[in-house]
Amino acid sequence: MEARGLVKICGLSTEETLDAALAAGADMIGLVFFEKSPRNVSLDRARRLAGRARGRAEIVVLTVDADDALVEAIVSAVRPDWLQLHGHESPGRCAGLKARHGIGLMKALGVSSAGDLAAAAPYVPHVDRLLFDARPPKGAELPGGNGVSFDWRILKGLDLGVPLMLSGGLDALSVGEAIRIGGVRDVDVSSGVESARGVKDVELIRAFVAAARRAAPAAGEAIAEQGRNA
């Protein structure tokens, strides 16, 4: 059976680009709730987009150090499958939100070198997935979606006991190499499928999903071969 990685298109804000992601076969769609982001959506728009996607892809809502009231409002309005925390949320904060809302919890961690991976361990008991994103450039206002990448080699062979997802500077041209080098088949993209900052592009979405699909089975076979040779 072919190994099939998950593809997440994040920062969607229009019906046209959401439909493009769904038609291309994206497994997850991401809705951003962070006012500084050009991808920020209102509760009403997110509710409508989520309704359009429900049953066709898993719905992820992204927040950055949001308080309880905002998280409650988002979860109640959107009814997502996943809550993605992309700020400085502690392991304890993750545990509390997971217990309170009873949906999948994904914690994003910024990395730039192998030494940054040690920060992941305390989160493992409290999350359903870890997303490794490139550490934001100095002075950046956004914790993600900055179009920068990191050395994917640091993820090779990494097993933390929870599913991993790769993000940061990916596009249709680089995602195959990223999957091959890092060995993480589940990928997330935002700026890499945009024609302008915050503006998703239908053709770039299609190309990204197709490229990720082509790369994931080969990466899965390479991982299996490593296991057989161990």
N, C-alpha and C positions, 0 to 999 in steps of 0.2 A: 504494500500500500504506500502511495506517495506521501512524503511528509509535507504537510501544508501549513505554512506559517500564517499568522494573522496579520492583516493590514488595517491600520487605523488612519483615517484621514481626519485631522484635527483642525479646529478653527473654522468650521463651515458656518456660513451665515445667510445663504440664499437658497431658495428652492432649487434653482437650476444646478448649482454645484453639488448640493446634497443629492439630487437625483442622479447626477453624473457619478458620484461616489458609489451610490447604491447599484447603479447599472453596471459599473465596472467590477462589482463584487467585493467591495470593501466590507470587512467583518465588523468594524467599529467606526462610528462617527463621533467626533468630539465637538462639544459646544463650550465656548470659553466664557467664563464669568469673571472678568478682570478689567476694570475700567480703563487701565492704561494701555490695554491691548487694542490694536486696530481690528481684532477679530471678536471683540466683546459683543455679546448679544443680550437683548433684554429678555426678561422672563417670558413675556408674551410671544416673542419671536421664537425663543427656544422651545416653548410648549408646542407651537405649530410645527416646527421642524422635527421635533421628537415624534409627534403624532404621524408625520409622514414617513419616518424611518422605522417606527415600531414594528417588530416582527420580521424586518428585513435585514437589520444590522443591530448590534448592541450599541446602546446609547451611553456615551460617556460625558459627564459634566466636569469641567476643569475649574478649580478654584485655587486661589493663592492666598493663604493665611486668612481665609474667610472666618467670620465669627459664627456662632451657633445659629443666630437668627437668619443670616444669609443662606447658610447651608440648608436650613429647614425650609426656607422659602423656595430654593432651587429644587430640592428633592420633591417637595409637594407639588410644584407646578409642572416639572418636567417628567417625573417618575422614571429616572434613569436606571440603567443596569449597573453602572459604575460611577463611583466618585473618584476623580483624580485630584490628588493634592500636589500642587506644584510650587509650594512655598517652603517655609522653614518649619513646617509642622513636625512635632516631635513624635516618637513612637507612641507615647501615651495619648497624644491627640488622635493619632490614627486609630488606636484601639477604641477610644471613646466614640468616635464617629462611626466606626464599623458596628459597634454594639448598638448604637442608637438607631441607625438607619437600616441595618440589615441588608445592605447591597454590597456588591463587589467594591473593594477599595484598592486603588492603585496609587502608589507613592512614587513621585518622580524625584530623582536625585541627580544633581549636576556633578559631572566628573570631567577631569582633564588629564588625570594620570592614574596609574594603578593604585597609588596610595589612597585615592578617594573612595575606592571600593569598600574599604573597611567600615565606612559609615553606614553601609547597607545592613549589616548584621543585626543591629538592634530592632530594625523594622520588620524583619522576617516573620516573627510570630504574630504580627498584627495586621498584615496586609495580604491581599490575594495576588498581587502582582507588583513587581518593581520595574520602573521605567528609567533607564539610564539615558540622560540627555547631556549635551555638551554644557559645561559650566559657562554661564553668560560672560561675555566680554566685560572688562572693567568699565563701570559707568552705565551699563545697559539697564534699561528700565524694566525689561521683561525677563522672567526667569527661563523662558523657552521661546521657540519660534524666532530665533535670531539668525538662523541660517549658518551657524557654525557647527563644526564637527569635532570629534576627538579621536584619539588613536584606538580604533576598533580592536586592535590586537589584545588590549588589556582584558577583554571579555572572553577570550578564547578559553574554553574548558571550564568556565565559571559555573558552579552549581551551588545555589544558595537555598535550594529546597522550595522555592516558589518560582512561577513563570517569570521570565524576563522579557522586556521589550526594549528595542533600540530606537533612539531618536537623535536628532541633532544634525542639521546640515544635509539631510538625505534628499535626493531627488531621483528621477528615473535613470540618470546616468550613473549614479553612485551606489544605489541601494543594493544592486547585485554584489558588488565588491564588498560592501559593508557586511552583508549576510555571510559571504564566503569567509572573510577575514575574521569577523567576530564570532561567527557560529551561532548568533542569535537570529532566529528566523522570524520572530514577531517584530514588526516595524511600525513606526509612527512618523507621519510627515505633516508639516503645516506650511512653512514658508517655501519648501521645495516644490510645491504645486501651485505657486502663485505667480501671476504675471506682473503684479505690483504689490507693495506692502499691504497685506490684509485682503487682497483680491484673488480669490481662487480661480484657477483656469481649468476648464472642462477637459481639454486635451492633455494637460499636464497630469491631471488626476488619473485619466485612463492609462497614460503611459507609465505612471508610477506603479499602479496596481499590477499591470501586466509584467513589468520588470521584476517586481517582488515575487510574483507567482512563478516566474521562470527560475529565479534563483533559489527559492526555498527548498525544493526537492533535492537539488544538488548538494546543498549544505547539509540536509538531513542525512544523505548517503555518506558524506564525508565524516559526519559525527559517528554514524554507525560503524564505519570502517575503523575509526580510531578506537572504538570500544572493542571491536573484535581483535585488534592488534595489541590491546593493553595487556 
